[in-house]
Amino acid sequence: MNELRGWAARKLMHEDGKWVADLARSTALDNLVAAYVGLFLSHHFVRIAHEGATAIRSTSSYVGIPEFATQLSNQYTAITARSRHTTKILDDTKKTMPDVLAEFREELVMHRNAFTGKAKWWARWAESDLGLYFLGDSLIGATVPASYRLGINPCDQAVGKTGQALAEVSREWGGAVAAMCGATFINDGPEATIDFSSLTIRTRDCLADQYLAGRFETLFSLELKLLLLLIEGDLNTSRLVLPLTAHRHQGAVFRAQTITAYHCLTALRRIAGLYPDLVSPAITQLRTILDTDSAKRVTSAAGLRIRNRCVHYEMNDPRFQPNLTMPMCGLVEALLPGHTFASFASDVSEVTAVVAKFLARWHP
């Protein structure tokens, strides 16, 4: 049974590695698309590569691959370390919510200093310190939250320069991803199967103070509103960008969407709890959404266990008997009795869409 769980771990590693490799190959000929995909999905790449390297180095003979482990780099960039932890949003045990909000405040100050106060007095009205990215009418990212997550210098705000910075992560983790692609020792060859022709990104530059004055609650601080922008962008990326990559990569996309939904919902629950006496229509609606069955399942104890198995590949619970023919090797069915991979994926998709659309409509 240990051997079977080891092969289950390697199967999930292989799926995620193939997804990242396909993304890289499918964007290789379009630098702008590659930069956007890197900007919005890089935290998933970092998570996959880091966890894959951890599993490959495992001392378990059923999971670790010593011949691959010796080829992995031990030098990790600042982007990697920062992105791994900020993906958890407010679930990072090493930081409190005030810590996270203070970091957003510092990030905004850096952007203000980098992009405002430079023009002649008569042209100051045209300055901006916040860039917004839209797919259709949906916000999928913003420069300040993205720089916060990746630790990118705001002077490199241009998406082309951001892509160059993210290339450093790609080089660093290329060995891990290549090893993950070979984790099952099946040589199914490189592929570029993802069609990004519909990924038409619209950008807008603005002043953070002015734009955020019309978003969320009046009494929320700018840094809290920036955190909400990060959550809104993550949810819209999950529902609009990740499905473009799902053909042949159902398992990898499920894991990315599940992790996103879990951390966004737990963060929103924390935010709603900051103001227990606030009874605005929007806060009331948010609390109602978070109390729906699908939202509660995603953030339940069982939902957390599923999230953990979406992140960490090695499986040590002797009670779990993997089925290599099932999605996620039957983990969802084992961890959430009475539900299936398909039903939990439906919960994730439903609550992701509902919350993302709610955030877009949340105004004072």
Secondary structure in CASP SS format (residue, H / E / C, confidence):
PFRMAT SS
TARGET T0000
AUTHOR 0000-0000-0000
METHOD secondary structure of the structure
MODEL  1
M C 1.00
N H 1.00
E H 1.00
L H 1.00
R H 1.00
G H 1.00
W H 1.00
A H 1.00
A H 1.00
R H 1.00
K H 1.00
L H 1.00
M H 1.00
H H 1.00
E H 1.00
D H 1.00
G H 1.00
K H 1.00
W H 1.00
V H 1.00
A H 1.00
D H 1.00
L H 1.00
A H 1.00
R H 1.00
S H 1.00
T C 1.00
A C 1.00
L C 1.00
D C 1.00
N H 1.00
L H 1.00
V H 1.00
A H 1.00
A H 1.00
Y H 1.00
V H 1.00
G H 1.00
L H 1.00
F H 1.00
L H 1.00
S H 1.00
H H 1.00
H H 1.00
F H 1.00
V H 1.00
R H 1.00
I H 1.00
A H 1.00
H H 1.00
E H 1.00
G H 1.00
A H 1.00
T H 1.00
A H 1.00
I H 1.00
R C 1.00
S C 1.00
T C 1.00
S C 1.00
S C 1.00
Y C 1.00
V C 1.00
G C 1.00
I C 1.00
P H 1.00
E H 1.00
F H 1.00
A H 1.00
T C 1.00
Q C 1.00
L C 1.00
S C 1.00
N C 1.00
Q C 1.00
Y C 1.00
T C 1.00
A H 1.00
I H 1.00
T H 1.00
A H 1.00
R H 1.00
S H 1.00
R H 1.00
H H 1.00
T H 1.00
T C 1.00
K C 1.00
I C 1.00
L C 1.00
D C 1.00
D C 1.00
T C 1.00
K C 1.00
K C 1.00
T C 1.00
M H 1.00
P H 1.00
D H 1.00
V H 1.00
L H 1.00
A H 1.00
E H 1.00
F H 1.00
R H 1.00
E H 1.00
E H 1.00
L H 1.00
V H 1.00
M H 1.00
H H 1.00
R H 1.00
N H 1.00
A H 1.00
F H 1.00
T C 1.00
G C 1.00
K C 1.00
A C 1.00
K C 1.00
W H 1.00
W H 1.00
A H 1.00
R H 1.00
W H 1.00
A H 1.00
E C 1.00
S C 1.00
D C 1.00
L E 1.00
G E 1.00
L E 1.00
Y E 1.00
F E 1.00
L E 1.00
G C 1.00
D C 1.00
S E 1.00
L E 1.00
I E 1.00
G E 1.00
A E 1.00
T H 1.00
V H 1.00
P H 1.00
A H 1.00
S H 1.00
Y H 1.00
R H 1.00
L H 1.00
G C 1.00
I C 1.00
N C 1.00
P H 1.00
C H 1.00
D H 1.00
Q C 1.00
A C 1.00
V H 1.00
G H 1.00
K H 1.00
T H 1.00
G H 1.00
Q H 1.00
A H 1.00
L H 1.00
A H 1.00
E H 1.00
V H 1.00
S H 1.00
R H 1.00
E H 1.00
W H 1.00
G H 1.00
G H 1.00
A H 1.00
V H 1.00
A H 1.00
A H 1.00
M H 1.00
C H 1.00
G C 1.00
A C 1.00
T C 1.00
F C 1.00
I C 1.00
N C 1.00
D C 1.00
G C 1.00
P C 1.00
E C 1.00
A C 1.00
T C 1.00
I C 1.00
D C 1.00
F C 1.00
S C 1.00
S C 1.00
L C 1.00
T C 1.00
I E 1.00
R E 1.00
T E 1.00
R E 1.00
D E 1.00
C E 1.00
L C 1.00
A H 1.00
D H 1.00
Q H 1.00
Y H 1.00
L H 1.00
A H 1.00
G C 1.00
R C 1.00
F C 1.00
E C 1.00
T C 1.00
L C 1.00
F C 1.00
S C 1.00
L H 1.00
E H 1.00
L H 1.00
K H 1.00
L H 1.00
L H 1.00
L H 1.00
L H 1.00
L H 1.00
I H 1.00
E H 1.00
G H 1.00
D H 1.00
L H 1.00
N H 1.00
T H 1.00
S H 1.00
R H 1.00
L H 1.00
V H 1.00
L H 1.00
P H 1.00
L H 1.00
T H 1.00
A C 1.00
H C 1.00
R C 1.00
H C 1.00
Q H 1.00
G H 1.00
A H 1.00
V H 1.00
F H 1.00
R H 1.00
A H 1.00
Q H 1.00
T H 1.00
I H 1.00
T H 1.00
A H 1.00
Y H 1.00
H H 1.00
C H 1.00
L H 1.00
T H 1.00
A H 1.00
L H 1.00
R H 1.00
R H 1.00
I H 1.00
A H 1.00
G H 1.00
L H 1.00
Y C 1.00
P C 1.00
D C 1.00
L C 1.00
V C 1.00
S C 1.00
P H 1.00
A H 1.00
I H 1.00
T H 1.00
Q H 1.00
L H 1.00
R H 1.00
T H 1.00
I H 1.00
L H 1.00
D C 1.00
T C 1.00
D H 1.00
S H 1.00
A H 1.00
K H 1.00
R H 1.00
V H 1.00
T C 1.00
S C 1.00
A H 1.00
A H 1.00
G H 1.00
L H 1.00
R H 1.00
I H 1.00
R H 1.00
N H 1.00
R H 1.00
C H 1.00
V H 1.00
H C 1.00
Y C 1.00
E C 1.00
M C 1.00
N C 1.00
D C 1.00
P C 1.00
R C 1.00
F C 1.00
Q C 1.00
P C 1.00
N C 1.00
L C 1.00
T C 1.00
M C 1.00
P H 1.00
M H 1.00
C H 1.00
G H 1.00
L H 1.00
V H 1.00
E H 1.00
A H 1.00
L H 1.00
L C 1.00
P C 1.00
G C 1.00
H C 1.00
T C 1.00
F H 1.00
A H 1.00
S H 1.00
F H 1.00
A H 1.00
S H 1.00
D H 1.00
V H 1.00
S H 1.00
E H 1.00
V H 1.00
T H 1.00
A H 1.00
V H 1.00
V H 1.00
A H 1.00
K H 1.00
F H 1.00
L H 1.00
A H 1.00
R H 1.00
W C 1.00
H C 1.00
P C 1.00
END
